[in-house]
Amino acid sequence: MEVLKIATAGSVDDGKSTLIGRILYDTKSLTTDKLEAIEKRSKANGFDYLDFSLATDGLVAEREQGITIDVAHIYFSTRKKSYIIADTPGHVEYTRNMVTGASTSQASIILVDARNGVIEQTYRHFFINNLLRIKDVIVAVNKMDLVDYSEEKFNNIKAEFERLKEKADYKGQNITFIPISALKGDNVVGGSENTPWYNGQSILQHLEDLKAQDVFEAGKARLPIQTVIRPKKDEFHDFRGYAGKLYGGDLAVGDEITVLPSLTKSKIKEIYFFEKKFDKAGRGSSINVTLEDNINISRGDMIVKSGEEPSSERQLKAKVCWMDSNNLVPRTKYLLQHGVNRVQAMIQSVDNVLATDFSGSESADALTLNQIGEVEIKLAKPVFFDKYTENKQNGAFILIDPQTNHTAGVGFIE
């Protein structure tokens, strides 16, 4: 079954956790004991309705303060798809958490309170979605019940967001505007009689219709090898398969390929998905391939089409979201994790800090916690990479503090 990963973003009291709880409730994804606990807690809090935010806010501090602090991953399924929702915090002090939750997502839901419209935090939420090149974005205009389901209010917010979209660098996003009430359930899973002026889909209907090929951007084929398959059976004693998830483009039997970093060349002999053979594999597929030649390939290597090799450099320029309490300053040494490969790195310079309201950048000589800026990095040995704008998976990395082994930052190669 196809799996779709979704990031959520919203300001305080925009109803993000309530929206997720409503989806879980309406899709009958809540267990009986969880539902009973929500009912009991809602009554204890004096509510005459079910507080669906209790389905996601797991930390004691989150329940007490009514805010989301850490990233929570929520799983549910329909007959058509399986979903993983990253419930991310919206506060500026938790920018790193939002980047973490959104970095592996294929679609995103940005909540806007119908009473307040597009605010400063909305700019930051959209900035991060744009930076991470999340292709499909739903702008859920929530709490429509508190503005009498006003079409005019919805259209004003839509127009304001459209103006914000014009400031963005990445123009390839599909943005869908949906008027909802997470509390009442309007246009969340099913439609709503309260918005007769809206002819579009509900949030779940839109997500159900998204295709995997739509959320994995087209480009050059990249197959990072996760494992080498050597069955321990006599009938397969000569079998050598290379398994991984295919990004960027398609691979077909007969394609001439190059293995990185050895630069050894061969051709695709077979393509397997579980035990079935296919002539072609599309981007986003988890596959196992065999080659016509017996080549020494191990975990961390990459198969690409010959003539479509990525760049190989010891010098990188990248946008970095800083996640450490210690500032990012020049001459500091880190470990750079690119895919499954790890290499020593030194920060050569911090060039600027980016404003998350699309107003530009300011020159800087350091990055502090939760800031996003442009830096230059020197590596101990070359890595094979693409620009993040051309291939998200092969253009991203993390920086690891060698003293604490903590993830200090996440980077996007320019």
N, C-alpha and C positions, 0 to 999 in steps of 0.2 A: 504494500500500500504506500502511496506517495506521502511524504512527510513535508509539511510546510512550517518553517520557523518564522515567528512573528515577533517583532519588538513593539512595545507600547511606550508611549511618552505622554506626559500630561503634568500640568502644574498642580499645586496643592488644591484639593477639593474639586478638581475637574471631573472626578468620578472614574478614574482609570481602574482601580481595583474593583469598584462596583460593576463596571462593564465586563471585566473578566469573569467575575462571579456570576453575573447574569448569563453570560454565554455558557458557562458550565452548568448552570441550573436549567436553562432552556434546552440544552442538548442532553439532559439527564446524565451528566458526567460526574455529579456529586454522589458520593456514597451516602447511605442512609445515616450512618453515625455522624458524618460531616454535616449533613443537612439538619439533623437534630441539634447539633452543637450550635449551628448558626441561628436556628430558631430560639434556642434557650438564651443565647447571648444577646440577641436582638431584643427579646422581651426584658432581659435584665437591664439593658440600656434605655428602656422606656420607649422603644420604637414600636409602632403599630404595623411595621412592614419588615421584610427580611433584609438585613444589612449584608448584602452580597460581598462587600469588601472583606468580610471576615473569612471568605473562602481563600483569599490570597495573602493577606497581611499576616505572616507567620510569626514575626518577631514580637515579643512582648511590647517593646517600645513602639512598634508600628501600630499595634492595636490600641495602645494607650493614647498615642498622639494623633492617630488617624492619618498617618502619612506612610509612604513607602520609603524605606531606607536602603535595603539591599536588593539585589536582583533575585527574583524568584522565578523558577521555571515551572510552568503549569502544562500538564499533558492532558489532551483529550482527543477523542476520535469521533468521526461521523462515518457513515457508510462509504463515503467517497474519499476521505483523507484522514491522516493523523496530523495533529497539530502540536507544536511546542511554542508556548507563549512566554517570552521573556518580559516579566513585569518589572520594568526599570523605574528607578526614582527620577523625579523631574527637577529636583533642587540643584542649584548651581554648584553647591558643595559636593554633590554626588555625580558630577559630570563623568568622572572616570567609570562609575558603575553603569551609567547609561551607555557609554561607548562600548563597554564590555558586553552588555546584553545585546546591543544592536549589531555588534561586529560579525556575528554568525547568522544574522537574520536575513530572510529573503523578502520579507514584506514588513510594513510598519503601520501602526495605527497611532496618529497624533490626535489627542483629545483637545478640544477647545470648548470652554464654557460659553454657552450661548449668551449668557448675561454680560460677560466681560469681553468677548471677542478675542482677537489676536493680541497677545501681550508680549512683554519682553522675553518671558520664558519660552513662548511659542517659537520665537526667532531662534533660540538656542536649540530647541528640539529639532526644528527643521534643518538648522545648520549641520547638526551631527548626522542626521539622515542623509543630507546632501553630501557631506564629507565622505561618508561610508558608502555612497552610491547605492543606497537601497532603492531598487527600481520601482517598486509598487508601494505607494503611500496612500493610506486612507486618512482623510481628515474628518474625524467624527465630531460633529458639532453637537455636544451633549447638553443635557438639561433643557431640551426644547420644551418640556412640560412647564418650565418656570418662565417661559416667554410666550406662553399661549400658542406654541407651535407656529410662530410667526415666520412666514415665508420671507418677508422683507428682512428680518433679522438674519436669517440663514444666508440670503443672497449678499447682504452687506459683508458678512464674515468671509464668504467665498471670494468676493471681489478683493477684500483686503489681503487674503492669503495669496491670491493670484498676483498681486503686486509684489508680495514678498518673494514669490517664485521667480520673478524676473531678475532678482538680485543674485540668484544662485549660479554657481559655476556649472554644475551638472544639469544639463537640460533634458536628459533622457528619462526623467522620472515620469511615471504615470500617476497622477494625483486624482483621487476620487473623493468627492465631498458627499457625506451622508448625514442627514439630520437624525439624531437619536435621542432617546431617553433611556439611559442604562437602568435607572431605577424602575421605570414602568415597562421597559422591554421594547419600546418602539424602534423598529428598523434595526434591531440587534440580530436576532435570528430569523424572525419573520418580518412581514411588512407592518404597516400601521395605518389605521383608519384616521388617525389624527393628523396625518400629513398627506392629504389627497393631492396636493400640488407637487409632491415628489414622486417621480415615476421610476426611480432607479432601484437598485438592489439593496437588500439589507447587508450588514457587515459580513455575516456568515455566508450569504449567497455569493457575495463578491469573492470571498476567500476560496469558496468551493470551486469557482470557475477559473481561478488562477492556474496556469500550467507551469510545470517545472521548467520547461524551455523558455518561458517568459521571464522568469526571475533569475535565470543564469544567463548572463550577458554573453553574446556571441563574440568570438575573437579567435586567437590562435590556440590550438589544442595543447593542453598541458596535463600530463598524467603523472603526478607525483606517486612514487611507489611506496605503499604502506607495508607490504609484506611480499615475500617470495614464497610461492606455493609449490611444495614438493610432497605429493601424497606418499604415504608410507604403505603403498600397495604394490605388489609385483606387477599387476597389469598396467600401472602408471609409473613404473620406475624411471622412465625417461622424461616424464612430464615436468616442465618447469614453467610456471605461470607467474605473471607479475600483476599484482592486484593494487587497485587504488581508485580514487574518484576522479573522473574526467572533468576538467574545467575548460572553459573558453571556446572550444570547437569540437568537431566530430572526429572520430577515428574509424577507419574502415579496413577490412582485410585487404592486403596488398599495398597499403600506404608505406612509403619509405620513411623511416623514422631515424632519429638520432637520440642516443642515450647520453644524458648529462650526469656527471661532469666528464665522463671518459671520452665523449664525442664519437663513440663507436656507432656505426650505422648498420641497419638491418631493415627488415620488412615485417609488417604485422601478418602473422600466420593465421591465428584464430582469435576470436573474441568470445568470451564466455560471460554470461550472467547466471550465476549459480551453475547448474549443469547444462544449460541450454546454450547453443551456439548462435551467434548472430553475425551478419556480414558487416554491420555498422553499429557504432555506439554514439549516442548523442551526449552533448554536454550535460553535466549533472548526474550522469550514470556511474554507479559503482560497478566496475568491471574487472575481469581477469583476462589478460592477453598473453599469448605466446608469440614468439618471434621465430623467424626462419633460421636464425643463427644462434648458436649457443654462446651467449654473452654473459660476462660476469656482472650481474646487476644486484644491488642490495637496497635495503630500506633507505630512503632519503634521496635516491637517484630519481631522475625524471625522464620520461619519454615524451618527445616532441616530434612533430613532423619535420623532416629535413628541409632546410631552407626557411624555417620559422623559429630558429633558435632565439632564446631570450638574450638580454644583455648580460655581460659578465664583467663586473667591475669591483674594485676595492674601495671605491668612493661612492657614497650615496647622499642624495639630498632628499629629505623626507619631511612630511608633516607629522608631528608627534603629539599625542595626547599624554600629558605627564600625570602619573598615578602615584608618585612617591612623595613622602613628606620632606625628603631631602631634595633640594632644587637640582635641576638639570643644568650643569655648567660646563663650559669648555674644559678639555683635557681630562674629563672623567672617563673611566674605563667601565665598560659593561660587557655582558655577553649578549650577542644578537642572535635571536632564534628566528630562523627563516624556514618555514615548513618544519621538517624534522631535523634540519641542519643547524648547528650552533657554532658561532665563530666569535672570536674576541673582537671588540670594537672600541673605538675611542671617539668621544664627541669633539669634533674640530671647532665648531662654532654654533652658537644659537643666533639666528638671524633676526627673527621677529616673533611677536605674539599675535595670533589672529583673533579678531573680535568676532564673537559668535552671534552678533546681530547683523552681520554682513556689511559692517561699516568700514572694513579694511583691516590694516595691520599696524602695529607699532614696533619700532626697533627695540631690541632687548638683548641682554647678555646672559639671561637665565630664564628657565621655565619653572614656575611654581606649581604646586598641587592643583590639578584640574585645568590647568592652562593648556592651550593648543597652539603650537608654533612651528616654524620651519627651522630645521637644523641640518647641519652637514656632519656626516659620520665617516670615519676611516676604518676599514676592516683589515684584519690580519691576513685574510686570504679572500679571493673573489667569491661572490655568490652569483648564481644565475637567477636573474629577476626580470620582471616586467614592471612598467609603470602601473601604479594602482588603478589609474583610469583605464588601463587596457586589460588588466587581469587582476581582479581583487585578491584571489588566493595567492598568486605568485608575486604580488606587489605589497604584501603586508608583512610585518614582523613585530616581535616584541623585544624589549630591552630588559635584561635580567641583572639585578644587582649581584655581583659575584660574592659579596660578603654575606648577604642575608638570603640569597636565592629567591628573593621576591620579584614579582613582575613590577618593574619601575615605570614602564611606558609602553605604548603601542604606537607603531609607525606605519605610514603609508607613503611608499616610494614615489617620488615625482619624476 
